[in-house]
Amino acid sequence: MVQDSLTETSFRKNVLNLEEGDIAAFVRKCVKDRSLSKVVGHLNNDMLFGTHKERREAEEALHRLGFL
């Protein structure tokens, strides 16, 4: 369970740490390697079940990716 939390945290942090100009390339890469649904799924899970901080960060990450 601890590993899952670390992985989910890294999804939020990775997206939030992207430079503005790198977001489109990140999304293209995720589409190409079929990992976009996994990334968005983890962020959605954080929005639904995370702590206040996790929800806020996940919302910001989804917004940066263009899903909110």
PDB file of N, H, CA, C and O in Angstrom:
ATOM      1  N   MET A   1       0.816  -1.193   0.000  1.00  0.00           N
ATOM      2  CA  MET A   1       0.000   0.000   0.000  1.00  0.00           C
ATOM      3  C   MET A   1       0.860   1.257   0.000  1.00  0.00           C
ATOM      4  O   MET A   1       0.506   2.242  -0.648  1.00  0.00           O
ATOM      5  N   VAL A   2       1.978   1.242   0.711  1.00  0.00           N
ATOM      6  H   VAL A   2       2.265   0.442   1.238  1.00  0.00           H
ATOM      7  CA  VAL A   2       2.863   2.399   0.739  1.00  0.00           C
ATOM      8  C   VAL A   2       3.402   2.681  -0.654  1.00  0.00           C
ATOM      9  O   VAL A   2       3.491   3.842  -1.053  1.00  0.00           O
ATOM     10  N   GLN A   3       3.764   1.640  -1.406  1.00  0.00           N
ATOM     11  H   GLN A   3       3.691   0.697  -1.082  1.00  0.00           H
ATOM     12  CA  GLN A   3       4.260   1.846  -2.761  1.00  0.00           C
ATOM     13  C   GLN A   3       3.212   2.523  -3.634  1.00  0.00           C
ATOM     14  O   GLN A   3       3.548   3.410  -4.419  1.00  0.00           O
ATOM     15  N   ASP A   4       1.926   2.113  -3.511  1.00  0.00           N
ATOM     16  H   ASP A   4       1.653   1.393  -2.873  1.00  0.00           H
ATOM     17  CA  ASP A   4       0.870   2.735  -4.297  1.00  0.00           C
ATOM     18  C   ASP A   4       0.780   4.222  -3.984  1.00  0.00           C
ATOM     19  O   ASP A   4       0.625   5.034  -4.896  1.00  0.00           O
ATOM     20  N   SER A   5       0.875   4.591  -2.713  1.00  0.00           N
ATOM     21  H   SER A   5       1.001   3.931  -1.972  1.00  0.00           H
ATOM     22  CA  SER A   5       0.808   5.998  -2.337  1.00  0.00           C
ATOM     23  C   SER A   5       1.970   6.771  -2.938  1.00  0.00           C
ATOM     24  O   SER A   5       1.787   7.890  -3.417  1.00  0.00           O
ATOM     25  N   LEU A   6       3.165   6.187  -2.919  1.00  0.00           N
ATOM     26  H   LEU A   6       3.314   5.278  -2.530  1.00  0.00           H
ATOM     27  CA  LEU A   6       4.317   6.865  -3.496  1.00  0.00           C
ATOM     28  C   LEU A   6       4.138   7.044  -4.994  1.00  0.00           C
ATOM     29  O   LEU A   6       4.478   8.092  -5.542  1.00  0.00           O
ATOM     30  N   THR A   7       3.607   6.029  -5.656  1.00  0.00           N
ATOM     31  H   THR A   7       3.331   5.177  -5.211  1.00  0.00           H
ATOM     32  CA  THR A   7       3.386   6.113  -7.091  1.00  0.00           C
ATOM     33  C   THR A   7       2.363   7.195  -7.399  1.00  0.00           C
ATOM     34  O   THR A   7       2.578   8.014  -8.292  1.00  0.00           O
ATOM     35  N   GLU A   8       1.247   7.207  -6.665  1.00  0.00           N
ATOM     36  H   GLU A   8       1.073   6.542  -5.939  1.00  0.00           H
ATOM     37  CA  GLU A   8       0.217   8.209  -6.898  1.00  0.00           C
ATOM     38  C   GLU A   8       0.766   9.603  -6.637  1.00  0.00           C
ATOM     39  O   GLU A   8       0.469  10.537  -7.381  1.00  0.00           O
ATOM     40  N   THR A   9       1.557   9.748  -5.596  1.00  0.00           N
ATOM     41  H   THR A   9       1.798   8.989  -4.991  1.00  0.00           H
ATOM     42  CA  THR A   9       2.159  11.042  -5.295  1.00  0.00           C
ATOM     43  C   THR A   9       3.058  11.466  -6.436  1.00  0.00           C
ATOM     44  O   THR A   9       3.061  12.636  -6.817  1.00  0.00           O
ATOM     45  N   SER A  10       3.822  10.538  -6.990  1.00  0.00           N
ATOM     46  H   SER A  10       3.820   9.587  -6.681  1.00  0.00           H
ATOM     47  CA  SER A  10       4.731  10.913  -8.065  1.00  0.00           C
ATOM     48  C   SER A  10       3.966  11.345  -9.312  1.00  0.00           C
ATOM     49  O   SER A  10       4.452  12.200 -10.052  1.00  0.00           O
ATOM     50  N   PHE A  11       2.776  10.776  -9.572  1.00  0.00           N
ATOM     51  H   PHE A  11       2.382  10.081  -8.971  1.00  0.00           H
ATOM     52  CA  PHE A  11       1.978  11.235 -10.708  1.00  0.00           C
ATOM     53  C   PHE A  11       1.626  12.702 -10.522  1.00  0.00           C
ATOM     54  O   PHE A  11       1.806  13.506 -11.437  1.00  0.00           O
ATOM     55  N   ARG A  12       1.127  13.054  -9.349  1.00  0.00           N
ATOM     56  H   ARG A  12       0.981  12.401  -8.606  1.00  0.00           H
ATOM     57  CA  ARG A  12       0.768  14.453  -9.085  1.00  0.00           C
ATOM     58  C   ARG A  12       1.990  15.344  -9.197  1.00  0.00           C
ATOM     59  O   ARG A  12       1.961  16.368  -9.879  1.00  0.00           O
ATOM     60  N   LYS A  13       3.053  14.957  -8.531  1.00  0.00           N
ATOM     61  H   LYS A  13       3.077  14.126  -7.977  1.00  0.00           H
ATOM     62  CA  LYS A  13       4.268  15.780  -8.513  1.00  0.00           C
ATOM     63  C   LYS A  13       4.878  15.893  -9.898  1.00  0.00           C
ATOM     64  O   LYS A  13       5.324  16.972 -10.289  1.00  0.00           O
ATOM     65  N   ASN A  14       4.906  14.796 -10.649  1.00  0.00           N
ATOM     66  H   ASN A  14       4.544  13.920 -10.331  1.00  0.00           H
ATOM     67  CA  ASN A  14       5.475  14.849 -11.997  1.00  0.00           C
ATOM     68  C   ASN A  14       4.721  15.832 -12.878  1.00  0.00           C
ATOM     69  O   ASN A  14       5.334  16.620 -13.598  1.00  0.00           O
ATOM     70  N   VAL A  15       3.405  15.789 -12.825  1.00  0.00           N
ATOM     71  H   VAL A  15       2.907  15.149 -12.240  1.00  0.00           H
ATOM     72  CA  VAL A  15       2.615  16.709 -13.654  1.00  0.00           C
ATOM     73  C   VAL A  15       2.799  18.148 -13.176  1.00  0.00           C
ATOM     74  O   VAL A  15       2.957  19.062 -13.986  1.00  0.00           O
ATOM     75  N   LEU A  16       2.777  18.340 -11.871  1.00  0.00           N
ATOM     76  H   LEU A  16       2.649  17.598 -11.213  1.00  0.00           H
ATOM     77  CA  LEU A  16       2.903  19.699 -11.337  1.00  0.00           C
ATOM     78  C   LEU A  16       4.286  20.283 -11.590  1.00  0.00           C
ATOM     79  O   LEU A  16       4.431  21.502 -11.678  1.00  0.00           O
ATOM     80  N   ASN A  17       5.290  19.449 -11.706  1.00  0.00           N
ATOM     81  H   ASN A  17       5.172  18.459 -11.635  1.00  0.00           H
ATOM     82  CA  ASN A  17       6.654  19.922 -11.934  1.00  0.00           C
ATOM     83  C   ASN A  17       6.982  20.153 -13.405  1.00  0.00           C
ATOM     84  O   ASN A  17       8.063  20.647 -13.726  1.00  0.00           O
ATOM     85  N   LEU A  18       6.065  19.802 -14.301  1.00  0.00           N
ATOM     86  H   LEU A  18       5.187  19.401 -14.040  1.00  0.00           H
ATOM     87  CA  LEU A  18       6.313  20.031 -15.729  1.00  0.00           C
ATOM     88  C   LEU A  18       6.350  21.526 -16.026  1.00  0.00           C
ATOM     89  O   LEU A  18       5.570  22.303 -15.475  1.00  0.00           O
ATOM     90  N   GLU A  19       7.262  21.910 -16.897  1.00  0.00           N
ATOM     91  H   GLU A  19       7.896  21.279 -17.344  1.00  0.00           H
ATOM     92  CA  GLU A  19       7.266  23.278 -17.404  1.00  0.00           C
ATOM     93  C   GLU A  19       6.049  23.428 -18.313  1.00  0.00           C
ATOM     94  O   GLU A  19       5.605  22.456 -18.925  1.00  0.00           O
ATOM     95  N   GLU A  20       5.519  24.625 -18.401  1.00  0.00           N
ATOM     96  H   GLU A  20       5.879  25.415 -17.904  1.00  0.00           H
ATOM     97  CA  GLU A  20       4.326  24.874 -19.216  1.00  0.00           C
ATOM     98  C   GLU A  20       4.508  24.370 -20.648  1.00  0.00           C
ATOM     99  O   GLU A  20       3.584  23.790 -21.219  1.00  0.00           O
ATOM    100  N   GLY A  21       5.672  24.582 -21.224  1.00  0.00           N
ATOM    101  H   GLY A  21       6.422  25.053 -20.760  1.00  0.00           H
ATOM    102  CA  GLY A  21       5.937  24.161 -22.596  1.00  0.00           C
ATOM    103  C   GLY A  21       6.112  22.665 -22.784  1.00  0.00           C
ATOM    104  O   GLY A  21       6.150  22.188 -23.918  1.00  0.00           O
ATOM    105  N   ASP A  22       6.220  21.915 -21.695  1.00  0.00           N
ATOM    106  H   ASP A  22       6.189  22.302 -20.773  1.00  0.00           H
ATOM    107  CA  ASP A  22       6.428  20.467 -21.772  1.00  0.00           C
ATOM    108  C   ASP A  22       5.151  19.659 -21.612  1.00  0.00           C
ATOM    109  O   ASP A  22       5.167  18.438 -21.770  1.00  0.00           O
ATOM    110  N   ILE A  23       4.050  20.323 -21.303  1.00  0.00           N
ATOM    111  H   ILE A  23       4.037  21.315 -21.175  1.00  0.00           H
ATOM    112  CA  ILE A  23       2.812  19.594 -21.015  1.00  0.00           C
ATOM    113  C   ILE A  23       2.298  18.849 -22.241  1.00  0.00           C
ATOM    114  O   ILE A  23       1.937  17.676 -22.143  1.00  0.00           O
ATOM    115  N   ALA A  24       2.262  19.512 -23.391  1.00  0.00           N
ATOM    116  H   ALA A  24       2.555  20.465 -23.471  1.00  0.00           H
ATOM    117  CA  ALA A  24       1.758  18.855 -24.607  1.00  0.00           C
ATOM    118  C   ALA A  24       2.611  17.639 -24.964  1.00  0.00           C
ATOM    119  O   ALA A  24       2.076  16.599 -25.348  1.00  0.00           O
ATOM    120  N   ALA A  25       3.917  17.760 -24.843  1.00  0.00           N
ATOM    121  H   ALA A  25       4.352  18.605 -24.531  1.00  0.00           H
ATOM    122  CA  ALA A  25       4.801  16.629 -25.146  1.00  0.00           C
ATOM    123  C   ALA A  25       4.566  15.481 -24.160  1.00  0.00           C
ATOM    124  O   ALA A  25       4.606  14.311 -24.542  1.00  0.00           O
ATOM    125  N   PHE A  26       4.321  15.819 -22.898  1.00  0.00           N
ATOM    126  H   PHE A  26       4.289  16.770 -22.587  1.00  0.00           H
ATOM    127  CA  PHE A  26       4.036  14.789 -21.884  1.00  0.00           C
ATOM    128  C   PHE A  26       2.753  14.040 -22.245  1.00  0.00           C
ATOM    129  O   PHE A  26       2.712  12.811 -22.183  1.00  0.00           O
ATOM    130  N   VAL A  27       1.713  14.775 -22.619  1.00  0.00           N
ATOM    131  H   VAL A  27       1.747  15.773 -22.670  1.00  0.00           H
ATOM    132  CA  VAL A  27       0.441  14.138 -22.982  1.00  0.00           C
ATOM    133  C   VAL A  27       0.630  13.260 -24.220  1.00  0.00           C
ATOM    134  O   VAL A  27       0.133  12.134 -24.258  1.00  0.00           O
ATOM    135  N   ARG A  28       1.345  13.765 -25.234  1.00  0.00           N
ATOM    136  H   ARG A  28       1.748  14.680 -25.203  1.00  0.00           H
ATOM    137  CA  ARG A  28       1.609  12.957 -26.433  1.00  0.00           C
ATOM    138  C   ARG A  28       2.353  11.676 -26.080  1.00  0.00           C
ATOM    139  O   ARG A  28       2.022  10.602 -26.582  1.00  0.00           O
ATOM    140  N   LYS A  29       3.360  11.789 -25.215  1.00  0.00           N
ATOM    141  H   LYS A  29       3.629  12.661 -24.807  1.00  0.00           H
ATOM    142  CA  LYS A  29       4.133  10.613 -24.800  1.00  0.00           C
ATOM    143  C   LYS A  29       3.227   9.606 -24.089  1.00  0.00           C
ATOM    144  O   LYS A  29       3.315   8.403 -24.335  1.00  0.00           O
ATOM    145  N   CYS A  30       2.364  10.100 -23.213  1.00  0.00           N
ATOM    146  H   CYS A  30       2.293  11.077 -23.012  1.00  0.00           H
ATOM    147  CA  CYS A  30       1.466   9.207 -22.477  1.00  0.00           C
ATOM    148  C   CYS A  30       0.459   8.534 -23.402  1.00  0.00           C
ATOM    149  O   CYS A  30       0.124   7.366 -23.209  1.00  0.00           O
ATOM    150  N   VAL A  31      -0.024   9.264 -24.402  1.00  0.00           N
ATOM    151  H   VAL A  31       0.249  10.214 -24.558  1.00  0.00           H
ATOM    152  CA  VAL A  31      -0.938   8.661 -25.376  1.00  0.00           C
ATOM    153  C   VAL A  31      -0.205   7.587 -26.163  1.00  0.00           C
ATOM    154  O   VAL A  31      -0.726   6.493 -26.378  1.00  0.00           O
ATOM    155  N   LYS A  32       1.006   7.912 -26.589  1.00  0.00           N
ATOM    156  H   LYS A  32       1.429   8.801 -26.414  1.00  0.00           H
ATOM    157  CA  LYS A  32       1.788   6.969 -27.392  1.00  0.00           C
ATOM    158  C   LYS A  32       2.097   5.680 -26.631  1.00  0.00           C
ATOM    159  O   LYS A  32       1.984   4.584 -27.180  1.00  0.00           O
ATOM    160  N   ASP A  33       2.489   5.821 -25.357  1.00  0.00           N
ATOM    161  H   ASP A  33       2.581   6.711 -24.911  1.00  0.00           H
ATOM    162  CA  ASP A  33       2.834   4.599 -24.607  1.00  0.00           C
ATOM    163  C   ASP A  33       1.648   4.050 -23.799  1.00  0.00           C
ATOM    164  O   ASP A  33       1.811   3.172 -22.951  1.00  0.00           O
ATOM    165  N   ARG A  34       0.446   4.591 -24.084  1.00  0.00           N
ATOM    166  H   ARG A  34       0.314   5.304 -24.772  1.00  0.00           H
ATOM    167  CA  ARG A  34      -0.808   4.100 -23.523  1.00  0.00           C
ATOM    168  C   ARG A  34      -0.858   4.194 -21.992  1.00  0.00           C
ATOM    169  O   ARG A  34      -1.451   3.339 -21.334  1.00  0.00           O
ATOM    170  N   SER A  35      -0.236   5.233 -21.432  1.00  0.00           N
ATOM    171  H   SER A  35       0.246   5.928 -21.966  1.00  0.00           H
ATOM    172  CA  SER A  35      -0.251   5.395 -19.977  1.00  0.00           C
ATOM    173  C   SER A  35      -1.107   6.571 -19.515  1.00  0.00           C
ATOM    174  O   SER A  35      -1.208   6.821 -18.314  1.00  0.00           O
ATOM    175  N   LEU A  36      -1.725   7.297 -20.448  1.00  0.00           N
ATOM    176  H   LEU A  36      -1.642   7.094 -21.424  1.00  0.00           H
ATOM    177  CA  LEU A  36      -2.506   8.472 -20.062  1.00  0.00           C
ATOM    178  C   LEU A  36      -3.672   8.091 -19.158  1.00  0.00           C
ATOM    179  O   LEU A  36      -3.939   8.784 -18.176  1.00  0.00           O
ATOM    180  N   SER A  37      -4.366   7.009 -19.472  1.00  0.00           N
ATOM    181  H   SER A  37      -4.149   6.447 -20.269  1.00  0.00           H
ATOM    182  CA  SER A  37      -5.506   6.613 -18.638  1.00  0.00           C
ATOM    183  C   SER A  37      -5.048   6.247 -17.227  1.00  0.00           C
ATOM    184  O   SER A  37      -5.768   6.495 -16.259  1.00  0.00           O
ATOM    185  N   LYS A  38      -3.862   5.663 -17.105  1.00  0.00           N
ATOM    186  H   LYS A  38      -3.278   5.462 -17.891  1.00  0.00           H
ATOM    187  CA  LYS A  38      -3.333   5.327 -15.784  1.00  0.00           C
ATOM    188  C   LYS A  38      -3.037   6.604 -14.994  1.00  0.00           C
ATOM    189  O   LYS A  38      -3.380   6.700 -13.816  1.00  0.00           O
ATOM    190  N   VAL A  39      -2.406   7.577 -15.640  1.00  0.00           N
ATOM    191  H   VAL A  39      -2.128   7.499 -16.597  1.00  0.00           H
ATOM    192  CA  VAL A  39      -2.079   8.844 -14.977  1.00  0.00           C
ATOM    193  C   VAL A  39      -3.364   9.535 -14.539  1.00  0.00           C
ATOM    194  O   VAL A  39      -3.491   9.933 -13.381  1.00  0.00           O
ATOM    195  N   VAL A  40      -4.316   9.681 -15.456  1.00  0.00           N
ATOM    196  H   VAL A  40      -4.213   9.358 -16.397  1.00  0.00           H
ATOM    197  CA  VAL A  40      -5.569  10.358 -15.142  1.00  0.00           C
ATOM    198  C   VAL A  40      -6.351   9.574 -14.089  1.00  0.00           C
ATOM    199  O   VAL A  40      -6.984  10.172 -13.218  1.00  0.00           O
ATOM    200  N   GLY A  41      -6.314   8.265 -14.157  1.00  0.00           N
ATOM    201  H   GLY A  41      -5.800   7.779 -14.864  1.00  0.00           H
ATOM    202  CA  GLY A  41      -6.991   7.432 -13.158  1.00  0.00           C
ATOM    203  C   GLY A  41      -6.455   7.665 -11.756  1.00  0.00           C
ATOM    204  O   GLY A  41      -7.226   7.773 -10.802  1.00  0.00           O
ATOM    205  N   HIS A  42      -5.143   7.742 -11.630  1.00  0.00           N
ATOM    206  H   HIS A  42      -4.517   7.654 -12.404  1.00  0.00           H
ATOM    207  CA  HIS A  42      -4.543   8.018 -10.319  1.00  0.00           C
ATOM    208  C   HIS A  42      -4.919   9.411  -9.828  1.00  0.00           C
ATOM    209  O   HIS A  42      -5.209   9.606  -8.648  1.00  0.00           O
ATOM    210  N   LEU A  43      -4.911  10.371 -10.737  1.00  0.00           N
ATOM    211  H   LEU A  43      -4.674  10.213 -11.696  1.00  0.00           H
ATOM    212  CA  LEU A  43      -5.281  11.734 -10.346  1.00  0.00           C
ATOM    213  C   LEU A  43      -6.756  11.799  -9.947  1.00  0.00           C
ATOM    214  O   LEU A  43      -7.104  12.470  -8.975  1.00  0.00           O
ATOM    215  N   ASN A  44      -7.618  11.111 -10.685  1.00  0.00           N
ATOM    216  H   ASN A  44      -7.335  10.566 -11.474  1.00  0.00           H
ATOM    217  CA  ASN A  44      -9.037  11.063 -10.325  1.00  0.00           C
ATOM    218  C   ASN A  44      -9.240  10.405  -8.964  1.00  0.00           C
ATOM    219  O   ASN A  44     -10.051  10.864  -8.160  1.00  0.00           O
ATOM    220  N   ASN A  45      -8.505   9.337  -8.714  1.00  0.00           N
ATOM    221  H   ASN A  45      -7.846   8.964  -9.367  1.00  0.00           H
ATOM    222  CA  ASN A  45      -8.595   8.652  -7.426  1.00  0.00           C
ATOM    223  C   ASN A  45      -8.204   9.600  -6.289  1.00  0.00           C
ATOM    224  O   ASN A  45      -8.846   9.624  -5.240  1.00  0.00           O
ATOM    225  N   ASP A  46      -7.154  10.372  -6.510  1.00  0.00           N
ATOM    226  H   ASP A  46      -6.632  10.353  -7.363  1.00  0.00           H
ATOM    227  CA  ASP A  46      -6.744  11.357  -5.503  1.00  0.00           C
ATOM    228  C   ASP A  46      -7.825  12.412  -5.298  1.00  0.00           C
ATOM    229  O   ASP A  46      -8.054  12.854  -4.172  1.00  0.00           O
ATOM    230  N   MET A  47      -8.487  12.818  -6.375  1.00  0.00           N
ATOM    231  H   MET A  47      -8.301  12.459  -7.290  1.00  0.00           H
ATOM    232  CA  MET A  47      -9.565  13.809  -6.262  1.00  0.00           C
ATOM    233  C   MET A  47     -10.723  13.264  -5.425  1.00  0.00           C
ATOM    234  O   MET A  47     -11.349  14.007  -4.668  1.00  0.00           O
ATOM    235  N   LEU A  48     -11.000  11.990  -5.558  1.00  0.00           N
ATOM    236  H   LEU A  48     -10.492  11.386  -6.172  1.00  0.00           H
ATOM    237  CA  LEU A  48     -12.137  11.395  -4.859  1.00  0.00           C
ATOM    238  C   LEU A  48     -11.820  10.973  -3.431  1.00  0.00           C
ATOM    239  O   LEU A  48     -12.662  11.118  -2.544  1.00  0.00           O
ATOM    240  N   PHE A  49     -10.620  10.454  -3.196  1.00  0.00           N
ATOM    241  H   PHE A  49      -9.936  10.336  -3.916  1.00  0.00           H
ATOM    242  CA  PHE A  49     -10.341   9.804  -1.916  1.00  0.00           C
ATOM    243  C   PHE A  49      -9.118  10.339  -1.180  1.00  0.00           C
ATOM    244  O   PHE A  49      -8.789   9.850  -0.099  1.00  0.00           O
ATOM    245  N   GLY A  50      -8.449  11.324  -1.742  1.00  0.00           N
ATOM    246  H   GLY A  50      -8.716  11.721  -2.620  1.00  0.00           H
ATOM    247  CA  GLY A  50      -7.215  11.821  -1.136  1.00  0.00           C
ATOM    248  C   GLY A  50      -7.465  12.789   0.008  1.00  0.00           C
ATOM    249  O   GLY A  50      -8.595  13.197   0.278  1.00  0.00           O
ATOM    250  N   THR A  51      -6.384  13.136   0.660  1.00  0.00           N
ATOM    251  H   THR A  51      -5.467  12.805   0.440  1.00  0.00           H
ATOM    252  CA  THR A  51      -6.435  14.170   1.681  1.00  0.00           C
ATOM    253  C   THR A  51      -6.725  15.499   0.997  1.00  0.00           C
ATOM    254  O   THR A  51      -6.740  15.588  -0.230  1.00  0.00           O
ATOM    255  N   HIS A  52      -6.953  16.518   1.794  1.00  0.00           N
ATOM    256  H   HIS A  52      -6.941  16.446   2.791  1.00  0.00           H
ATOM    257  CA  HIS A  52      -7.218  17.840   1.216  1.00  0.00           C
ATOM    258  C   HIS A  52      -6.073  18.268   0.289  1.00  0.00           C
ATOM    259  O   HIS A  52      -6.314  18.761  -0.813  1.00  0.00           O
ATOM    260  N   LYS A  53      -4.842  18.079   0.735  1.00  0.00           N
ATOM    261  H   LYS A  53      -4.646  17.678   1.630  1.00  0.00           H
ATOM    262  CA  LYS A  53      -3.675  18.453  -0.069  1.00  0.00           C
ATOM    263  C   LYS A  53      -3.614  17.629  -1.354  1.00  0.00           C
ATOM    264  O   LYS A  53      -3.358  18.172  -2.429  1.00  0.00           O
ATOM    265  N   GLU A  54      -3.848  16.325  -1.247  1.00  0.00           N
ATOM    266  H   GLU A  54      -4.056  15.883  -0.374  1.00  0.00           H
ATOM    267  CA  GLU A  54      -3.820  15.457  -2.434  1.00  0.00           C
ATOM    268  C   GLU A  54      -4.910  15.852  -3.423  1.00  0.00           C
ATOM    269  O   GLU A  54      -4.676  15.870  -4.631  1.00  0.00           O
ATOM    270  N   ARG A  55      -6.099  16.166  -2.917  1.00  0.00           N
ATOM    271  H   ARG A  55      -6.289  16.151  -1.936  1.00  0.00           H
ATOM    272  CA  ARG A  55      -7.194  16.589  -3.803  1.00  0.00           C
ATOM    273  C   ARG A  55      -6.840  17.883  -4.517  1.00  0.00           C
ATOM    274  O   ARG A  55      -7.064  18.019  -5.720  1.00  0.00           O
ATOM    275  N   ARG A  56      -6.291  18.827  -3.777  1.00  0.00           N
ATOM    276  H   ARG A  56      -6.109  18.717  -2.799  1.00  0.00           H
ATOM    277  CA  ARG A  56      -5.924  20.120  -4.368  1.00  0.00           C
ATOM    278  C   ARG A  56      -4.854  19.933  -5.443  1.00  0.00           C
ATOM    279  O   ARG A  56      -4.969  20.492  -6.534  1.00  0.00           O
ATOM    280  N   GLU A  57      -3.817  19.152  -5.145  1.00  0.00           N
ATOM    281  H   GLU A  57      -3.724  18.698  -4.259  1.00  0.00           H
ATOM    282  CA  GLU A  57      -2.747  18.912  -6.110  1.00  0.00           C
ATOM    283  C   GLU A  57      -3.251  18.142  -7.327  1.00  0.00           C
ATOM    284  O   GLU A  57      -2.865  18.447  -8.455  1.00  0.00           O
ATOM    285  N   ALA A  58      -4.109  17.149  -7.108  1.00  0.00           N
ATOM    286  H   ALA A  58      -4.423  16.901  -6.191  1.00  0.00           H
ATOM    287  CA  ALA A  58      -4.650  16.371  -8.222  1.00  0.00           C
ATOM    288  C   ALA A  58      -5.516  17.247  -9.114  1.00  0.00           C
ATOM    289  O   ALA A  58      -5.470  17.128 -10.338  1.00  0.00           O
ATOM    290  N   GLU A  59      -6.307  18.126  -8.505  1.00  0.00           N
ATOM    291  H   GLU A  59      -6.345  18.223  -7.511  1.00  0.00           H
ATOM    292  CA  GLU A  59      -7.128  19.041  -9.294  1.00  0.00           C
ATOM    293  C   GLU A  59      -6.257  19.960 -10.139  1.00  0.00           C
ATOM    294  O   GLU A  59      -6.545  20.196 -11.312  1.00  0.00           O
ATOM    295  N   GLU A  60      -5.198  20.472  -9.541  1.00  0.00           N
ATOM    296  H   GLU A  60      -4.964  20.280  -8.588  1.00  0.00           H
ATOM    297  CA  GLU A  60      -4.285  21.340 -10.290  1.00  0.00           C
ATOM    298  C   GLU A  60      -3.609  20.575 -11.424  1.00  0.00           C
ATOM    299  O   GLU A  60      -3.461  21.102 -12.527  1.00  0.00           O
ATOM    300  N   ALA A  61      -3.198  19.329 -11.157  1.00  0.00           N
ATOM    301  H   ALA A  61      -3.318  18.902 -10.261  1.00  0.00           H
ATOM    302  CA  ALA A  61      -2.545  18.517 -12.179  1.00  0.00           C
ATOM    303  C   ALA A  61      -3.510  18.221 -13.333  1.00  0.00           C
ATOM    304  O   ALA A  61      -3.124  18.324 -14.497  1.00  0.00           O
ATOM    305  N   LEU A  62      -4.759  17.856 -13.024  1.00  0.00           N
ATOM    306  H   LEU A  62      -5.072  17.773 -12.078  1.00  0.00           H
ATOM    307  CA  LEU A  62      -5.738  17.605 -14.074  1.00  0.00           C
ATOM    308  C   LEU A  62      -6.025  18.857 -14.879  1.00  0.00           C
ATOM    309  O   LEU A  62      -6.209  18.792 -16.095  1.00  0.00           O
ATOM    310  N   HIS A  63      -6.063  19.980 -14.215  1.00  0.00           N
ATOM    311  H   HIS A  63      -5.914  20.033 -13.227  1.00  0.00           H
ATOM    312  CA  HIS A  63      -6.267  21.251 -14.909  1.00  0.00           C
ATOM    313  C   HIS A  63      -5.096  21.543 -15.866  1.00  0.00           C
ATOM    314  O   HIS A  63      -5.306  21.969 -17.002  1.00  0.00           O
ATOM    315  N   ARG A  64      -3.881  21.311 -15.398  1.00  0.00           N
ATOM    316  H   ARG A  64      -3.710  20.965 -14.476  1.00  0.00           H
ATOM    317  CA  ARG A  64      -2.694  21.549 -16.248  1.00  0.00           C
ATOM    318  C   ARG A  64      -2.704  20.648 -17.478  1.00  0.00           C
ATOM    319  O   ARG A  64      -2.238  21.040 -18.547  1.00  0.00           O
ATOM    320  N   LEU A  65      -3.241  19.433 -17.319  1.00  0.00           N
ATOM    321  H   LEU A  65      -3.620  19.114 -16.450  1.00  0.00           H
ATOM    322  CA  LEU A  65      -3.300  18.501 -18.449  1.00  0.00           C
ATOM    323  C   LEU A  65      -4.482  18.787 -19.376  1.00  0.00           C
ATOM    324  O   LEU A  65      -4.587  18.200 -20.453  1.00  0.00           O
ATOM    325  N   GLY A  66      -5.371  19.689 -18.954  1.00  0.00           N
ATOM    326  H   GLY A  66      -5.286  20.166 -18.079  1.00  0.00           H
ATOM    327  CA  GLY A  66      -6.498  20.051 -19.793  1.00  0.00           C
ATOM    328  C   GLY A  66      -7.754  19.239 -19.554  1.00  0.00           C
ATOM    329  O   GLY A  66      -8.658  19.240 -20.390  1.00  0.00           O
ATOM    330  N   PHE A  67      -7.828  18.549 -18.431  1.00  0.00           N
ATOM    331  H   PHE A  67      -7.094  18.548 -17.752  1.00  0.00           H
ATOM    332  CA  PHE A  67      -8.998  17.711 -18.139  1.00  0.00           C
ATOM    333  C   PHE A  67      -9.993  18.381 -17.211  1.00  0.00           C
ATOM    334  O   PHE A  67     -11.039  17.798 -16.925  1.00  0.00           O
ATOM    335  N   LEU A  68      -9.712  19.568 -16.737  1.00  0.00           N
ATOM    336  H   LEU A  68      -8.863  20.041 -16.969  1.00  0.00           H
ATOM    337  CA  LEU A  68     -10.676  20.330 -15.924  1.00  0.00           C
ATOM    338  C   LEU A  68     -10.760  21.730 -16.464  1.00  0.00           C
ATOM    339  O   LEU A  68     -11.510  22.551 -15.936  1.00  0.00           O
TER     340      LEU A  68
END
